[in-house]
Amino acid sequence: MDKSNKHRRQPPIPKKNSEKNMAIYEKFKNEPELLYSHLMELNTGVLAIIMTIIVLEIQPPVNMAHYTEFLHDIGIFFITFLIIGKFWYDLHNIYAFQIYRPGKSIAVVDLLLLASLSLMPVMAKWVMLKPSSLSIVNYGVVFLVANLFVAGLQILGFKKTFEIDSKTTAKFTILRTCVTILFNLILIGLSFVNPYLSMFLYLGFPIVSFLVSMGPQKRIRPDEDHESTK
């Protein structure tokens, strides 16, 4: 028997099927970019809703006797609003500088972060209705868990490019996470002694975060450096 009959050549793939396969391949190839944009949109939308819900929890004063409680609720609102804003800013930096092609693990951690932040309006309302050690401790626990998920996103999203020193970024992330956990535990312990002072100190988190947030410094790209030397 002729060997050519044994191993017959496969018929050529029809042009339509070939184009369809290429289109499917391109979709799979671009899936991480689609996931990236979808996660960014989801983060912005969910955090915007959370910020709106928090302000809706403020009850207007019926008379002057309730005006002090009204000011207290506004204070809780501003603290929580700035904390959510701090997380939005962190997510912006993470997706801008550390996440390039997100996968399933990054999506899961991102969703868990949003789930924990969605509890912030509930915790804020609890503190507004009954400011106590228990309510502020739970507020701090939710805040701590959200920070741990942020650290997880940073660790999963590190990429090695000439623009980012991954080792330096990793050390900074670990250091910041340890400081955050330590400061949270101190505030949780302080809430048993002085709940109002502990709640007020939570305002320092977003302020310090905005002041010391570290993004990659702009560096001259090799092509730009080559052009500048001409």
Secondary structure, 3 states (H helix, E strand, C coil): CCHHHHCCCCCCCCHHHHHHHHHHHHHHHCHHHHHHHHHHHHHHHHHHHHHHHHHHCCCCCCCHHHHHHHHHHHHHHHHHHHHHHHHHHHHHHHHHHCCCCCCHHHHHHHHHHHHHHCCHHHHHHHHHHCCCHHHHHHHHHHHHHHHHHHHHHHHHHCCCECCECHHHHHHHHHHHHHHHHHHHHHHHHHHHHCHHHHHHHCCHHHHHHHHHCCCCCCCCCHHHHHHHCC
